[in-house]
Amino acid sequence: MLTSHSVAPGAFPDGTNYSAESSTSAVSWRAILGGAVAAAATSVILVALGLGLGFASISPWPNAGASAATFSIAAGIWLIVVQWLSSGVGGYITGRLRTKWVSVHTHEVFFRDTAHGFLTWAVAALLGAFIVASAATSSVGTATRAAGTVAAGAAQGEARAYDVDSLFRGQKPELASSNQQTRTETTRILARGVQNGDIPANDRSYLVDQVAARTGISQDDAQKRVDDVIAQEKAAETKLREAADAARKSASAVSIFTALSMLIGAFIASAAAAYGGSLRDEHS
């Protein structure tokens, strides 16, 4: 005789029978693929929208548009929003589309739904990587600033050529414009010196002598001109390094935000699938 606390053989405390083992897998791949496609499509739409807003916020003009720090933060927040919405849509659709599991404990149903949501997120992430989502979100923060860094490098090259030209302006234009080899050598001296942090004293003296000889100005004036150009070159190099460092930090922040948003997306997809699955069972 069974007491009030007894359970019939082959049944859970809530009366669900577990004696019959199903011959089919508990994974509903059709529901998972359907939810993953929906999640990937939602991601593409949101990423395209984010790209449009991102390009609208930046500007090639000096002191215009969003700064690198602001752009990185906005991109990170948008990545989280993309994962939140797309994973929620995909997980919910998966939960609603899967078939009802009969003779399965409610705890097991909850686990299966969350597992289906996680698999939906994983498949959607792979689809997004092959389509546009991963490439777009990773390049937004780096490609634009990388292009800016390359442009800054090209601008520095033009500025260095201008600085070399300014060294040899003077009272003997026929000499200043005649020796291209001297200009090329001067450019190499400036480039190497700035790269190493400073120009050696012997190279400075050599430049001063060349400037004085080819421009007709005094030794003191030549010394001042050389010092001014070296200071300008150092300032330009510092600016370029600061731009490269800002791009590095921005790329690092976007990568961290991407990983964080992916984790959030996995959780949202699992929770949404569990919610959608519970609604599906309630209305069946």
C-alpha positions in Angstrom: 0.0 0.0 0.0 1.3 3.4 -0.9 1.4 6.1 1.7 0.8 9.8 0.9 4.6 10.2 0.4 5.0 7.1 -1.7 5.5 7.2 -5.4 4.4 4.6 -7.8 7.2 2.8 -9.7 8.2 4.5 -12.9 6.8 7.9 -11.9 8.1 11.3 -10.7 6.6 12.9 -7.6 4.3 15.0 -9.9 3.0 11.8 -11.5 5.0 12.0 -14.7 6.0 8.6 -16.1 9.6 8.1 -16.9 9.7 4.4 -17.6 9.5 4.7 -21.4 12.8 5.8 -23.0 12.4 7.8 -26.2 14.2 6.5 -29.3 14.6 9.9 -30.8 17.0 12.7 -29.8 15.9 15.4 -27.5 17.4 18.1 -29.8 14.9 19.7 -32.2 17.3 20.8 -34.9 14.6 22.2 -37.1 13.5 24.6 -34.3 17.1 25.5 -33.6 18.0 26.2 -37.2 14.8 28.3 -37.6 15.6 30.4 -34.5 19.3 30.7 -35.6 18.3 32.0 -39.0 16.0 34.5 -37.4 18.7 35.6 -35.0 21.3 35.9 -37.8 18.9 38.0 -40.0 18.1 40.3 -37.0 21.8 40.7 -36.4 22.5 41.7 -40.0 19.7 44.3 -39.9 21.0 45.8 -36.6 24.6 45.7 -37.6 23.8 47.5 -40.9 21.9 50.1 -38.9 24.8 50.4 -36.5 27.2 50.9 -39.4 25.1 53.7 -40.8 24.9 55.4 -37.4 28.6 54.9 -36.9 29.7 56.4 -40.2 27.3 59.3 -39.6 29.0 60.0 -36.3 32.6 60.2 -37.6 34.1 62.9 -39.8 37.4 63.3 -41.7 37.5 67.0 -40.7 39.6 68.0 -37.8 37.8 68.4 -34.4 34.5 67.2 -36.0 32.5 64.1 -35.3 32.8 61.6 -32.4 36.1 61.0 -30.7 37.8 57.6 -30.7 36.8 56.9 -27.1 33.2 58.0 -27.7 33.0 55.9 -30.9 34.4 52.8 -29.1 31.9 53.1 -26.2 29.0 53.6 -28.5 30.1 50.6 -30.7 30.4 48.4 -27.5 26.9 49.4 -26.3 25.5 48.7 -29.8 27.1 45.3 -29.9 25.3 44.4 -26.6 22.0 45.7 -28.0 22.5 43.7 -31.2 23.2 40.5 -29.2 20.3 41.2 -26.8 17.7 41.7 -29.5 18.8 39.1 -32.0 19.4 36.4 -29.4 16.1 37.1 -27.7 14.3 36.8 -31.1 16.1 33.6 -32.0 15.8 31.9 -28.6 12.1 32.7 -28.4 11.3 31.4 -31.8 13.2 28.2 -31.1 11.2 27.7 -27.9 7.9 28.2 -29.6 8.7 26.0 -32.6 10.0 22.9 -30.9 7.7 19.9 -30.4 6.1 19.2 -27.1 8.0 16.7 -25.0 5.6 14.3 -23.3 6.3 12.2 -20.2 9.2 14.5 -19.4 9.8 16.1 -16.0 9.4 19.9 -15.9 13.0 20.4 -14.8 14.2 18.4 -17.8 11.9 20.4 -20.1 13.4 23.6 -18.7 17.0 22.3 -19.3 16.2 21.2 -22.8 14.7 24.6 -23.7 17.7 26.5 -22.3 20.0 24.1 -24.2 18.1 24.7 -27.4 18.4 28.5 -26.8 22.2 28.1 -26.3 22.5 26.0 -29.5 20.5 28.6 -31.4 22.8 31.3 -30.3 25.9 29.2 -31.2 24.6 28.4 -34.7 23.5 32.1 -35.3 27.0 33.2 -34.2 28.5 30.9 -36.8 26.1 32.1 -39.5 26.9 35.7 -38.6 30.6 35.0 -38.9 30.1 33.7 -42.4 27.8 36.6 -43.4 28.7 40.1 -42.1 28.1 40.5 -38.4 31.5 39.5 -37.1 33.4 41.2 -39.9 31.4 44.4 -39.6 31.5 44.7 -35.8 35.2 44.0 -35.6 36.1 46.4 -38.4 34.0 49.3 -37.3 36.3 50.2 -34.5 39.6 49.3 -36.3 39.3 49.9 -40.0 38.2 53.5 -39.7 40.9 54.4 -37.3 43.5 52.3 -39.2 42.7 54.3 -42.3 43.2 57.5 -40.2 46.5 56.2 -39.0 47.7 55.4 -42.5 46.6 58.9 -43.6 48.4 60.3 -40.6 51.5 58.4 -41.7 51.3 59.7 -45.2 50.7 63.3 -43.9 53.8 62.9 -41.8 55.8 61.9 -44.9 54.6 65.0 -46.7 55.4 67.1 -43.6 58.9 65.7 -43.4 59.6 66.5 -47.1 58.3 70.1 -46.4 60.6 70.4 -43.4 63.6 69.3 -45.4 62.7 71.8 -48.1 62.5 74.5 -45.4 66.0 73.7 -44.2 67.5 74.7 -47.5 65.7 77.9 -48.2 68.0 80.8 -48.2 70.2 83.2 -50.1 71.6 80.7 -52.6 68.5 79.1 -54.3 70.7 77.7 -57.1 72.5 75.6 -54.5 69.5 74.8 -52.4 67.6 73.2 -55.3 70.6 71.6 -57.0 71.6 68.7 -54.8 68.9 66.1 -54.4 71.3 63.7 -52.8 71.7 66.0 -49.8 68.0 66.3 -49.4 67.5 62.6 -49.5 70.3 62.1 -47.0 68.8 64.8 -44.7 65.4 63.0 -44.9 67.0 59.7 -43.8 68.8 61.4 -40.9 65.6 63.0 -39.7 63.6 59.8 -40.1 66.2 57.7 -38.2 66.8 60.2 -35.5 63.0 60.7 -34.8 62.5 56.9 -34.7 65.3 56.5 -32.2 64.1 59.4 -30.0 66.7 62.0 -31.0 69.3 63.0 -33.6 72.9 62.4 -32.6 75.2 65.4 -32.1 77.4 64.5 -35.1 74.3 64.3 -37.4 73.1 67.7 -36.0 76.5 69.3 -36.7 76.5 67.8 -40.2 73.0 69.2 -40.9 73.9 72.6 -39.6 77.0 72.7 -41.9 75.0 71.6 -44.9 72.3 74.2 -44.3 74.7 77.0 -43.7 76.7 76.0 -46.8 73.7 75.7 -49.1 71.6 78.6 -48.0 74.2 81.3 -47.2 72.9 81.9 -43.7 75.1 82.1 -40.6 76.1 79.1 -38.5 73.9 80.3 -35.6 70.9 80.8 -37.9 71.5 77.4 -39.4 71.7 75.8 -35.9 68.3 77.4 -35.0 66.7 76.3 -38.2 67.9 72.7 -37.7 66.7 72.7 -34.1 63.3 74.0 -35.1 62.8 71.3 -37.8 63.9 68.6 -35.4 61.4 69.8 -32.8 58.7 69.8 -35.5 59.6 66.2 -36.5 59.5 65.0 -32.9 56.1 66.6 -32.4 54.7 65.0 -35.6 56.1 61.6 -34.5 54.5 62.0 -31.1 51.1 62.7 -32.7 51.4 59.7 -34.9 52.3 57.4 -32.0 49.4 58.9 -30.0 47.0 58.1 -32.9 48.3 54.6 -33.2 48.0 54.1 -29.4 44.4 55.4 -29.5 43.6 53.0 -32.3 45.1 50.1 -30.3 43.1 51.0 -27.2 39.9 51.3 -29.3 40.4 48.0 -31.0 41.0 46.4 -27.6 37.9 47.9 -26.1 35.8 46.8 -29.1 37.1 43.2 -28.8 36.3 43.1 -25.1 32.8 44.5 -25.7 32.3 41.9 -28.4 33.2 39.0 -26.1 30.9 40.5 -23.4 28.1 41.0 -25.8 28.4 37.4 -27.0 28.2 36.1 -23.4 25.1 38.2 -22.9 23.6 36.9 -26.1 24.1 33.3 -25.0 22.3 34.0 -21.7 19.5 35.9 -23.4 19.0 33.2 -26.0 18.8 30.5 -23.4 16.3 32.4 -21.2 14.2 33.4 -24.2 14.0 29.8 -25.4 12.9 28.6 -21.9 10.2 31.3 -21.9 9.0 30.5 -25.4 9.0 26.8 -24.6 6.9 27.4 -21.5 4.4 29.4 -23.5 4.2 26.8 -26.2 3.4 24.1 -23.6 0.8 26.3 -21.9 -1.1 26.9 -25.2 -0.9 23.4 -26.5 
